[in-house]
Amino acid sequence: MVRLNTEANIVDADGVYQKLIDAHQGLTDADSMALNARLILLLINHVGDKAVVSEAIDAARRQDAQS
């Protein structure tokens, strides 16, 4: 069974994070939320595994609850 990888797994994480921040520049709150939704759906499609996506959603919810 494939599991959610929560270990650092990206080259140039700072650059990717900056790309995400830059993508939101000049957008309204509504446009920013829509961009996030589209990005999430694209990445979910790329992952393509319901169990992994469900695990990611659960992990994100736990992180939100801990904030």
Secondary structure as GFF3:
##gff-version 3
##sequence-region A 1 67
A	DSSP	alpha_helix	13	23	.	.	.	ID=ss1
A	DSSP	alpha_helix	29	47	.	.	.	ID=ss2
A	DSSP	alpha_helix	50	66	.	.	.	ID=ss3
###
